[in-house]
Amino acid sequence: MRADRLISLVLLLRRHGRLTAAALARELEVSTRTVLRDIEALSAAGVPVYAERGRHGGFALLPDFRTDLTGMNHDEALALLVAGAGRAEQVFGLGSALASAMRKVADALPEGHRAAASDAARRLLVDPESDLLSRRPATEELPGTTMIEVRRAVLAGHRLRIHYAATGQAPQWRTVDPIGLVTVRDRGYLLATRSGADRTYRLSRVLAAEELLEPAQRPERVDLDRVWRERCAQFLSGDHVTVLVRVDPARWEELVSTALAVRAEEPDADGRLRLEVTYQDARHAEWALWQLTTDAEALAPQWLRTSLRDRAAALVSCYGVPS
């Protein structure tokens, strides 16, 4: 408890420049005697706190004093700077807050530590817009005002009214009980219940949102990772079709954009990519792979290979050279 108070004392002096013992005591909700003991402890620990006498006197820190309040070593600071760089807009509309927090953490690092970490962070790149094989899909965007309403309802535990555009349907207003927010492969999802039934909504399809004052019907505590795994398992156990496919990297984005989910992905021996993808049904899978012609090959299930072969044979027969 005292360690927290000492840190708070230093932050107060940094923010205000100079404060009397009485003012510090009020801010920290302790006695003046306790403040004087804390000042002595800080001085003994090497923190340059000095006293100024007179009517406008008080305690202050030496100019340009910086504190290593984070307790981070070099690798920890580097990990934070690299992880946060370039990913601000993907954190549920908290981009500006993340950028501000990064600046404050960097400012709290010692001078040499801060310069070294910042320089090293510029030499590491995480999740760029493109890789050696293909360009990743553009990050889904959601209007800031809409995201703010969604986030507020989730964190406050209030019911949420959303104008949602489901695939193949006209947009409709729905009132839901929000559970949490999840981001996967640069796609954001709202986990909620509606009339007691589990629902998962793509944030990019939320056209408008309104936080309600009514409390959400949800448990006080939630294991969001477990809930997400259960939702994924429920989704994949439905009447969907899972396909193993090899695809030219140049057509990767097109393949992924037509699939409901990508369950696995790895490079193949010949430079192509091998993916395990999920489609709505057999007709959806056949249509999606047919669009990619010879740039994609269905490896399994066999019925899909047979269906695509029969369709290709029918096309050859139609356009074959007359005898």
N, C-alpha and C positions, 0 to 999 in steps of 0.2 A: 504494500500500500504506500509506503514511504517513497519507494522508487518512482511510482506514478506521480506522486506529489512533487518530487524534485524535477521531473521532466516538465510537469505543468508549470512550475515556477520559472524554469528557463524559457519556456514558450511565451509566458506572460511578459517577461522582460524583453524578449526579442520583439514582441508585438507592440508593446507600449513604450519601449525605450527606457523609461525610468518610473519606478513605483515606490511608494513608501511601504514600510513594514505593515502599517495598518491596512493599506489598500490590498497588499498581497494576502494578508490574513482574511480579509473579506472575500476575495476571489476564491481562495483555497478552502474557506470555511474552517479555519484553524485559529489558534491564538497567535498573538504577535510573538510571544516567546517561542512558539514552534517555528515560525518563519525565521527568526534569528538563528535558531539551531540549524535549520535547513540551509541558510546562507553560509554558515560556517562549514557545513558538510560539503557543499558545492565547492567552496574555496579550497578545502583540503583535497578535493578530488581533481583540482586543476582547472575548474571552470572559473574564468576571470570575472567574478562579480566584485564590484567596488561600490563603496558608499560615498554619497555626496552630502555634505552638511548644509544647513541653512533652511530657509523657509520653503524653497522649491527643491529641496534635496530628496534623497531616496536611494534606492539600489538600482544599479544598471550593469549591463555587460559591456565589455570593451568593444569599440566599433569593429565591424566586420567579423565578429566572432561567429563561427559556424559550429553546429553540433552534429555529432554522429548519433542521432536519436534512433535510427532504424536498426542498428545492431547488425547490419548486413555485411557479409564479406564480399570480395570482388565478384565471385561467381554468382552469388545471389542477386546482387545489383544488376549484373550483366543479363541474367535470365529475365528479370523483370523488364528491363529496357527493351530487350529483343522481343519478348512476348507481346508487349503492348504496342510496339511500333507498327503502324500501318493497319491495325486491327480495331481502331477505335469505333468506327461506324458499325461494326458487327456486334457490339455489345448492347443490344436492345435499346438503342437510342442514347446510350450514355457516353458517346464519343467525346464530347467536350469535357465531361467530368473525368474521364480516363486520362485525357491529355493533361488536364490540370493536375491530377494526382501524380502523374509521372514527373511533371516539372517539380512538384514539391518534394517528392522523394529524392530526385536528383539533387535538388538544392540542399537537402539535409546531409548529403554525403560530404566527407572531407574533400578539400580542393583536389588533391592528387588522385584520390579514389574516384571522384566524379569525372574528371577529365579522362582517366583511363577507361572507365566503364562506357562513357559516351562514345569514345573513339572506337572501342571494340564493338559496340553495338552496331555501328555503321558498317562493319565488315561482315555482319551476319544477316542473312535474309531468310525470313520464314514465310512460307505460303505465298509466293509471288503470283502475279497475274497469269504467267505462262510457265511451262516447263519445257524440257527438251522434246517432249512428244506431242503435247497439245496445249491449247489454251483452256484454262478452267472457266467454268460458267461464271457470268457476272453475278456479283453478290446481290441478293434480293434487297430491295429498298422499301421502306415503309415511311410514310409521312411522319415528321417529327411529332406533330400534335396528336396523331393517332397512337403512336408508340407511347407517348407520355401517359395517355389515358389508360392504355392496356397495362403498362408497368405500374401505375398508381393503384389500379384495382387489384393486381396480383399481390403487391406488397402490403396494401392496407387491408386485404381480406374482404373486399367489397364485391358485390355482384357487378357484372360487366355486360353492357349492351353493345353488340357489334353488328355492323353491316357487312355481311360476309358473302363473297362470290364463290360458291362451290363450283367445281368443274362441271360444265354442261348445264348449269342452272342459273336462273336469274338471281341477282343479289337479293338477300333477305335479311331483315333485322332479327337477331336472336339474342336472348338473354341467357347468360351462362354463369356458372360459378367457377372462377379461375383457380387453378391449382399451382401452376408455375410456368416458366418460360424455358425453352430449350433451343439451342442452336446446333445444327449438325450440317457439315459440308456447306457452310455459308447460307443455310436455310434456317429460318426461325419458325418455331412452333409454339402455339399456346395450348397447354394442357388444361382441360377444364371438364366439367360435367354439365349436362343439360337435362333437366328433369330427372336427375339421379343417374343418367347414363353417361359412360365415358365418351369424351369427344376430344379430338385433336385437330386444331385449326392451323393452316399455314398462315403466318403473319402477313405474307405478301398479298394474300387474298382478303385481308381485312381492309375494307374501304373507308370505314369510319368507326369510331368507338366512343363510348360514353360510360364513365365510371358512375355507378349508382351508389346511393348512401346505404342501401340495404346490405347487411352482412352476408357474405358468401356462405353457402352450406358446404363446408369442407372441414377436414380434421385440422386440429391446431398444428400438428407436426406432420411433416411429409418427407419421405426419402425419395427425392425427385429422380435419382438415378434408377432406383428400383421401379418406380412408376413408368419411366420411359422404357425400360426393358420389357415390362409387361405389355405396354401398348404396342411395341414393335413385334413381340411374339404373337399378340392377338391379331395384328394386321397381317403378318406373314402366314398365319394358320388359316386364313380365310380361303375363299375360292379363287385365289390368285395363281398365276403360273410363274414358276421360277425357271429361268433359262440360262444355260451355260453357253457363252458366245465368245468368239474371237473377232476382234474388230481392228481395222486400220486406225492408228492413233489420230489421224486427221479427221476421222468421223466419230471420235469418242464423244465429243460434246453432243452431237446429234443423237447418238444412241442413248446417252444418259438422260437427255431432255425428254425422251419418249417413255422412259421407264418410270414405274412407281417408286422403286427403291433399288439401290445398288448394295448387294450383300457382301460382295468380295471383289477384289480387283488385284491383278498381278501381271507383270510383263511375261509374254510368251517367248519361246526360243527364237522365233524368226523376226522379232521386233514388234509384233502385234501385241495387243493387250487382251488378256483373258478376264472376262467379267462374269459374275453371277448376278443376274438382274431379275426383277420381279415385274410382271405385267398384270393388267387387270384380269385378262382371261386369254384363252387360246387365240381368239380372233385378233385381240390387241397385239399379242406377241408376233403373230404371223405378219400383220400389217406393218409393224415397226421394223422388223428385220428385212422385209421385202423392199422397203424404201432405201436401204443401204446397199442393195445389189450385191456385187461380189466383194465389197469392202467389209462385209461382216459374214461370219459363218456360224450358224447354230450348231453346237456340238451335242447338245442334249436339251430336251428329251428327243427320242427318236421320232415320235409322231410329228414333231415340228419340222425336222429335217425332211421327212417324207412329204409333208404338206407343201413345203417350199419347193422341193424337187418336182412334184406334180404340177405346181403352178408354173414353174419354169419350162417344163416339158410342154405344157399347153401353149405357152407363149411361142416357143420354138416351132411347134406344129402350125400355129396360126401364121407365122411369118416365114416359114420355110420356103426354100426355092421350089417352085412347081416342077413336077417331073415332066 
